[in-house]
Amino acid sequence: MSKLDISVVVPLYNEEESLPELLAWIDRVMRAHALTYEAILVDDGSSDGSWEVIERLKSSYPAVRGIRFSRNYGKSAALYCGFAAAVGEVVITMDADLQDSPDEIPALRRMILEEGYDLVSGWKKKRYDPIGKRWPSKFFNWTARVATGIRLHDFNCGLKAYRLKVVKSIEVYGEMHRFIPVLARQAGFRRIGEKVVEHHARKYGHSKFGLERMVKGYLDLITVLFMSHFGRSPMYFFGSLGTLMFLVGGFTTIWLIAGKLWKQAHDLPLRPVTDQPLFYLAILAVILGVQLFLAGFLGELINRGSSDRNKYLIDKTLD
C-alpha cells in the first residue's frame, strides 16, 4: 500500500453502536480537507457485534482496515498492532466511543508537518467525565509530569498524532499506552507538543476502565522510569544498591565483632554479638547485597543475549 496522508488507528472493545457514526465523521472530515487516509479498526476481542459492524463498514468505506484479536489483550496491544499496520505519513490515534472529535485531525496533522513536532498529545481541558474519574486523573497526570519531566496535562488522552517513524520506532506493551510520550522521548523523539482538544460526553455504552487503571498506571510509571534509566544496564541499579548494602552490612558486622574483642581484651562488660539485633540486620544486609548484585549480573547476561540489544534509531546518514 502506498503512503497515505493519514492513518487513523482506533482500538475498540464492545463499541458496535458508535462505530458507524465514528466512521462517517472521520470520512466527512477527510473529504472536507482532501486528505487520503486509512482507518485501522483494531477489535480487542469484543464480545458484542463490533467485528460484524466493521465488516459492514468496509463495504461503505474502502479506507477501513480491520484487525481482530481472538481475545481481549488490552489497549496497548491494539495500538501496537495498529502501529505495525499503519502506512500514513501522520498517524492519529483516537478512542472509538465518540468522546474524541475527528474534527481535530487536520490541526493535529498541521502541527506535525508544519510545526515540526514528532508527537502531539491532546489535552481534554474541559472534560465531561464524572468527578470520580476527573480528579484521580488530574493527580495521576501531575505525578507523571513530575516524574518524567514531560510537560503534558493529559497523558491518558487517546487523541494523539505521530510522525510515522515514531510509531515504527517504539514498542507499546502491557499498559504502556499511557506513557507513549515517554517511550517516544526514550527513542530520541524530543519534539513533543500538546493541543487543547474538544471532549464529548459518552453517547453509547459505558466506560471500559475502572479504578484499577489508576493502580496499573502508577505501576507502569515505575516500570517505564526504571526501563528508561536502567533498561540497558541493570547492573548500574542492582549492582550499586547491592554493593552498598553489602558494604554497610559487612562493616557493621566487623564493627560489632571488633567491639566485642576490644572489650574482652580490657576485661570490660560485654554483650554477646549474637544477642544483638543489629548483628542479624547486618547479616541480612550482606545477604541481600549479594542477591541484588547477582540480580544485576543476571540482568546483564540476559541483556547481552537480547536480539534487539543493538537496535538503534538512525535519523540520517551521509556517505
NORRABEL-V135977 format. One record per run of one state. SS is the DSSP state (~ for helix, > for strand, _ for the rest). FROM is the first residue (numbers start at 1). TO is the last residue. If there is no record, write none. Layout:
SS,FROM,TO
SS,FROM,TO
//
This chain:
_,1,5
>,6,12
_,13,15
~,16,32
_,33,36
>,37,43
_,44,49
~,50,60
_,61,63
>,64,68
_,69,74
~,75,85
_,86,89
>,90,93
_,94,99
>,100,100
_,101,101
~,102,113
_,114,118
>,119,123
_,124,130
~,131,148
_,149,159
>,160,163
~,164,167
_,168,175
~,176,186
_,187,191
>,192,196
_,197,198
>,199,199
_,200,211
~,212,230
_,231,233
~,234,265
_,266,272
~,273,275
_,276,276
~,277,304
_,305,319
//
